[in-house]
Amino acid sequence: MLKDLFIGLSQNQLLNSAAKKYGLKLGAQSVVAGTNIEETIKSIKELNAHGISCTVDNLGEFVFKKEEATEAKEQILNVIEAIHENEVDAHISLKPTQLGLDIDYHFCLNNLREIVNKASRYDIFVNFDMEDHGHLDPSFDILDELSKEYDNVGTVIQAYFFRAEEDIQKYQNYRLRIVKGAYKEPEELAYQDKKAIDANFIKLIEWHLLNGKFTSIATHDHNIINHVKDFVKKNDIPNDKFEFQMLYGFRKELQLQLASEGYNFCTYVPFGKDWYGYFMRRLAERPQNLNLVAKQVFNK
Ligand code: FDA
């Protein structure tokens, strides 16, 4: 119920544009690294100091105008420049819809090409985040197109999709982030039951660890993390073949612990004024995150 409510709220364009005007509110500041690049670089340096690398996401949703997509592209190019100049350990995560996928396929392809090209010159990896089912095929198509020219690209496999097993085999030669999946998807396309999603998640992680290129295991679920730790040990999978990933601000102690145990660890660092949809999806995943909101509202 709460999950559906927050997913619904995350898709509300009016609230989204209103939130942009007011800076980080409602507790979003504990899960969003900053509203500008300078603040974000500072957060990355702090994480790097603990041996944690970062993947930086310039937040943005509901992009239906070319000017907005171009603005997002420029901002991401600036982030790449800042990563290079500051010599921080970070790469880029981006959402194809923010770069114009809902406007025009070739316009989006060209925006992404410009980003991947600049990142490639600085040896910076670019991850294409995966969104809802309607955007999967064009996002994979762009990835395939750009991988003919560049090798610094990879993407995400969402375990709730029935098609995920086929996709992971098809894209095994990419560096892949494997996640459970964050959007509300129809029953005909995706598992709805937590147990089924978890089981598929583990199956995909194990398969890619054994067969694929580098694997990013993106989850806050300690049961899955413990399972992966046992699995890599039993199967002699070296640490440089995988990393754990979590979102900025979540389970900070576990993030530090995994890094200090010698595992590669990468924190997903979102930043920017367009924090609303991202924040609502986090509330949908874990209504306990409402504590963040409550603390902000009552600790005035
Ligand atoms: P889940 O929410 O299923 O929780 C499982 C258990 O873990 C809980 O019952 C609890 O015990 C524990 N737990 C979880 N969060 C906790 C917390 N904050 N504190 C204490 N215990 C906690 N999705 C997508 O569709 N496309 C994408 O590109 C991405 N990208 C992405 C990157 C990264 C780095 C992450 C971490 C996640 C994504 N996601 C994503 C989101 C992903 O699909 C998923 O929705 C969330 O990670 C939530 O699922 P979890 O596996 O983290 O745990």
Boltz pocket constraint, residues with backbone or C-beta under 6 A from the ligand:
constraints:
  - pocket:
      binder: B
      contacts: [[A, 128], [A, 129], [A, 130], [A, 131], [A, 156], [A, 158], [A, 179], [A, 180], [A, 181], [A, 182], [A, 183], [A, 218], [A, 219], [A, 220], [A, 221], [A, 222], [A, 245], [A, 246], [A, 247], [A, 250], [A, 251], [A, 266], [A, 267], [A, 268], [A, 285], [A, 286]]
      max_distance: 6.0
